């Protein structure tokens, strides 16, 4: 169960009881309204229901562990100290959050953030994916995403010529680390 | 006038997503039609796969006569992207888009492009060799446009496509080598739509309606009484006859006179000659628009070539001198460029004079939000479909069935249109065009402007000035100094007017029972 951060305003606890989200695999997770405001999807759902009738909100597109991580990140965002982070510190924060994640997990996480309409987290997930792809080789990309090379050998030759300037960058990484 | 920032090619993801949400619903209905209807009604787009630059194709005919015609010079999509609907006509039903994406295929095209948009040019080119699908995505012109515009704030030399432009600018020894890779069997509504909007011609029925009032040779008093006071648009003829600009402003003259001066076009500043090189070659959904508020500072001669028509002489922001907001722009753009629906900032009125070319205008009164447009409650943000052409494709038809029809016209060289304050308007250039536009405050809209500036969020909404916060007070004081007593006089008049029934524009036009209480929707 996700816990609220200790810095969240105590007043919000009493005025607004936490919402409950249920994941696709039946996990029930609590999220405070002030935190849930970051999700445009949840806010839209709440608009449609009366105040008193918000029981459990089913989030059937999302599995429990991803939802838990997302709520954790959203909680972090509402902490007062978070707003004072500079650009570099924010970058480090997200790097730490995504450290050792596999790229497919980042992708999944980004899709969930997109589904729930949490723009900031979606942007960060996209950025993380871009960062992870940047230094990788073509072979790595094909392996990780299970893509078949559908170019003919002649076409590959043509492409090499067309992209000669791009390969000047140097050796690319074939590493398995993020599979 | 609309700040150039609003014409940006790379809107914040949030706004783009809002815009895309409106759009993708439409696009899906485009594809769904093909899937569920019988062959007779389905939309079919035929591509022979040959690159014939001169081919003029009929694209998509269904029973409701929604035929689109492409510009004569449209190249059949060089990567063979077809709309999703076509997939259902192919015997194999294999979409190379999905094959080449592997387990990324469940992502939407927009999401994939969002991630690709964060990569550099070299990275994009390397990724383009992963598979044919990646090749198509990584060749998506808007990606390369963003890269060029981010890198070349001081102008760029356009070279047939944004991708080529980037490569030739990036590394001189490498001339653009086109591999000529042809990708067949790639179906995607999003990518196809992007190409379609870039290559569509304006349909005749979008241009037919011309219901604006046209006047020639009226007096200033007549103009004020019949148009400025009641806040109605009008097209004025014959005002530009004496402008040297009408005689002189052809390309050679402008290029010569402007020399090395750089003008604002979207996020970059570039020489006029380079801009023309771009606008002659480019074919895209939202071409960069040259829109410069400092053109007279940069090239004083341009200021000598025209004068403000007498109807618009009163220019009260002038009392602010150097502190006044931006108020005059030179506007140059190719066919297809323009501005999507907006209301001019600061509650000012405007006039727009076409010197070369022609523009299609659509105007809605202040209390009528145009179809497909979603302003935020404070008016600071407006979510619109991606491009002007797309608005015409999806929303123009709705205006025919509305009781509150817009004012429409085509404004041609030598004509001036008056845009009253608060009116929604959309403009699209029908051909290469050069125009001058100015925003102004006269006694007729002075109170509106002051009210606008008093609003708490005015500092966010006010455009084109350095000192936004104090503008209201500054302006008010400056007016009191320059024209003592004017404000009091105007406020008194306004009070008297309020006592009479207030009717919206449409009520006064459509209902003869003037004075009766009416609901306005």
HADDOCK unambig.tbl for C-alpha pairs under 7 A between the chains (distance, minus, plus):
assign (segid A and resid 126 and name CA) (segid B and resid 115 and name CA) 5.33 0.50 0.50
assign (segid A and resid 127 and name CA) (segid B and resid 115 and name CA) 6.98 0.50 0.50
assign (segid A and resid 127 and name CA) (segid B and resid 118 and name CA) 6.76 0.50 0.50
assign (segid A and resid 130 and name CA) (segid B and resid 115 and name CA) 5.91 0.50 0.50
assign (segid A and resid 130 and name CA) (segid B and resid 118 and name CA) 6.17 0.50 0.50
assign (segid A and resid 130 and name CA) (segid B and resid 119 and name CA) 6.38 0.50 0.50
assign (segid A and resid 134 and name CA) (segid B and resid 123 and name CA) 6.35 0.50 0.50
assign (segid A and resid 138 and name CA) (segid B and resid 127 and name CA) 6.48 0.50 0.50
assign (segid A and resid 138 and name CA) (segid B and resid 130 and name CA) 5.60 0.50 0.50
assign (segid A and resid 142 and name CA) (segid B and resid 130 and name CA) 6.65 0.50 0.50
assign (segid A and resid 145 and name CA) (segid B and resid 102 and name CA) 5.43 0.50 0.50
assign (segid A and resid 145 and name CA) (segid B and resid 103 and name CA) 5.39 0.50 0.50
assign (segid A and resid 145 and name CA) (segid B and resid 104 and name CA) 6.64 0.50 0.50
assign (segid A and resid 146 and name CA) (segid B and resid 102 and name CA) 5.01 0.50 0.50
assign (segid A and resid 146 and name CA) (segid B and resid 103 and name CA) 6.34 0.50 0.50
assign (segid A and resid 147 and name CA) (segid B and resid 100 and name CA) 5.75 0.50 0.50
assign (segid A and resid 147 and name CA) (segid B and resid 101 and name CA) 5.92 0.50 0.50
assign (segid A and resid 147 and name CA) (segid B and resid 102 and name CA) 4.34 0.50 0.50
assign (segid A and resid 148 and name CA) (segid B and resid 100 and name CA) 6.31 0.50 0.50
assign (segid A and resid 149 and name CA) (segid B and resid 130 and name CA) 6.40 0.50 0.50
assign (segid A and resid 149 and name CA) (segid B and resid 131 and name CA) 5.17 0.50 0.50
assign (segid A and resid 150 and name CA) (segid B and resid 131 and name CA) 5.71 0.50 0.50
assign (segid A and resid 150 and name CA) (segid B and resid 132 and name CA) 6.36 0.50 0.50
assign (segid A and resid 151 and name CA) (segid B and resid 131 and name CA) 6.49 0.50 0.50
assign (segid A and resid 151 and name CA) (segid B and resid 132 and name CA) 6.60 0.50 0.50
assign (segid A and resid 155 and name CA) (segid B and resid 181 and name CA) 6.71 0.50 0.50
assign (segid A and resid 158 and name CA) (segid B and resid 179 and name CA) 5.24 0.50 0.50
assign (segid A and resid 159 and name CA) (segid B and resid 129 and name CA) 6.82 0.50 0.50
assign (segid A and resid 159 and name CA) (segid B and resid 179 and name CA) 5.96 0.50 0.50
assign (segid A and resid 162 and name CA) (segid B and resid 177 and name CA) 5.18 0.50 0.50
assign (segid A and resid 162 and name CA) (segid B and resid 178 and name CA) 6.12 0.50 0.50
assign (segid A and resid 162 and name CA) (segid B and resid 179 and name CA) 5.84 0.50 0.50
assign (segid A and resid 163 and name CA) (segid B and resid 125 and name CA) 6.28 0.50 0.50
assign (segid A and resid 165 and name CA) (segid B and resid 174 and name CA) 6.84 0.50 0.50
assign (segid A and resid 166 and name CA) (segid B and resid 122 and name CA) 4.57 0.50 0.50
assign (segid A and resid 166 and name CA) (segid B and resid 125 and name CA) 6.48 0.50 0.50
assign (segid A and resid 166 and name CA) (segid B and resid 126 and name CA) 6.70 0.50 0.50
